[in-house]
Structures are given as structure tokens and as C-alpha cells.
Amino acid sequence: MSGKKVTFSDIADYTHFSKTTISRYFNNPEYLTPENRKIIEDALKALNYQENKIGRILAKGETELIGIIMPSMYMPYYSDVFQSILNQYTDFGYKFIVLSGDSNKRREENYIRELLSYNIEGLIILSHTLPSSELAALGVPVVTIEREDRFISSVNTDNLMGGIQAASLLYQNQCDAYFFIDIPVCPETPGYNRLVGFQTICRDKKLPNELYIQELGKGIENNYRGIGRIIDAIEMRHSDQKVGIFCANDTFAVLVEKYYFQRYRIIGRHYCLVGYDNSSIATEAIVPFSSVGQQTDVIARETMEILIGQIKKRRKDPECRLPVEHKVVTPILKRRDTSLPELY
């Protein structure tokens, strides 16, 4: 059949099935026996059949497209989640249109309008810009990851447990003073509980602690300068003590380590460091640092399962009210050199 476009009629002639049966294979395969599905699959391979996706979209109105709005690719965590979502194509068969809003509300609104014009069947939102009340009114299934989620379904890490794990590890290292570094985060955001977990251990163990929650600006250079000011303030008052530092993400943690080395020529001699996300930079730092790992592969799969379940409900009943589901994934603490005191 090379050089000729294979049609349903060709497949029907080859298999001796009716065209109705062939159509059912593509549209409702669950109505065919496994034996008949296997016969048709073998025929498709033998005939070198190439499915006309555009024709199928026009016929059924099912694009199998999912939109993804990222805040940016600056934080390694977002790159890890993005790759984990892309890896779901093999199992779920949906394609993705990915856009980065860079925390710009008007830009994200325009992006979403454009995505809807492509008849996407669902949305995955990692950006924090638009409130969940607005996302819930878009008319398509939406699942968010690690952001405010009152009115829409979500998949989040257990950030409270992550904060407890990080602070507990610093406590095990017998630090003299404890510090938490982050930018301002709304209490409605799941990541806020990293701070809560840290404070819980400090309160229970009566540990002296300080919070450095400040705007650090955009970009790596501004972040580095802001982190530098924080480390200088810590060193001014605690240079003779062993300090424990928990950063709310790995990017801040690697900048802490970089600043200690460049400014003070210190690599872990009197500080313990724990990051959050367990991204690749945690293992590639000058001294690999401990980090609370988010299971991005599990997060991606849970996200797709919720979203596709809602897409199927919406296909059956376009007016149905979709349930709001929240899944929580357990964090896994990875211990590395910056919290293994026997190395120093």
C-alpha cells in the first residue's frame, strides 16, 4: 500500500470486517473483543496506516490537547515538573501546548484565551498569577500544581511534612541557631507550609530561630545579591556558631553555598544547609546539599489522572459539574554533604 493513503475501506477489505467495526476500533475500542482489536492492529501495521488526526478532530471535536501555563523556567523545579509531565505522553497520549507567563497577569490571560481557541481539552497550571476562582470559570477542566487551589483540583507535595523534615535534619546536626529563607508567600499557597513545618520543630524543640522572608527581585543576579545580604547579616551575629539554614527552594540554597564560598571562603565548615525540591543543582553544587525532594514523576501522573478523568466526564456531559479533587504527595528527604557532620 506504499504511495497510497490507506482508508477505512482498505482496512475493512484486509480484515474482512465492516467499516463500522473499523470505525468502532478508533472511536470506541472497548466495544470490540481483544481478539478483533489484535486483528485490526496487525492490519494497521501491515498496511502502514497513518491516522488522520485532523480528520478525527473535526469529526469528534476531541483535540487531545492540554495547555500548560508555567510561571517561568528559572527555577529548576519547574523544569523537572515540565519534563515529568511530558513523559506522560506514552501512557496517556495527550499532547501539550506550553506557555510561560512570567507572572504577568495580562500575558497569562492572553495565553489562556489563545489556548482555548485551539480547543484544548484541559489545563495544567503551575503559575501563581490568576486566582483559582478565575480558573474555575474557564469552562475546561483545570488541575494546578503547588499553588492556591480553593476552587479547582490540584496536586501538591505535603509541604508541612517537608518543612518538618528539613528542620529536623538541622536539629539532628546540633546547630546553634536556625534560619529560614524565602520570598513572601501567601498562606493559601501550599508552599507556605514549609515555613509552618520549620516553625513547628523550632517551637517544639525550643530552638533559637529567625526568618528571612524578603523580596529578592527577579533573576539570578538579584537573587544572589539578596541572599548575600542575608548571609552577611547572619555572619555578623553568628560567626562563632554553627548555623542551620533551610531554604524554601534549591535555587536559594545553591546561592547560599556560592556566597559562603565566594565571600567567606567557607564550604560547610560551620553551617548546615537544606534546600527544597531535590532538583539537579542539589547534587551538582560545589558541595552537594541536602534537599527535601518532591516526587515530580508521581505529581505528574496524579495530575494527568485527575485531568483526564475530568476530560472524560466533560465529554460525556458538557454541562456536568466537575468535582474538586486534591491529591497530596509525600516528600522524600535526601541527605547530602551539607548535613552530614561527620564529614567535617
Beta strands, then each sheet from edge to edge (+ up, - down):
strand 1: 65-70
strand 2: 95-100
strand 3: 122-125
strand 4: 142-145
strand 5: 153-157
strand 6: 177-182
strand 7: 209-213
strand 8: 243-247
strand 9: 271-277
strand 10: 290-293
strand 11: 326-329
strand 12: 332-334
sheet 1: 2+ 1+ 3+ 4+ 5+ 11+
sheet 2: 7+ 6+ 8+ 9+ 10+ 12-
end
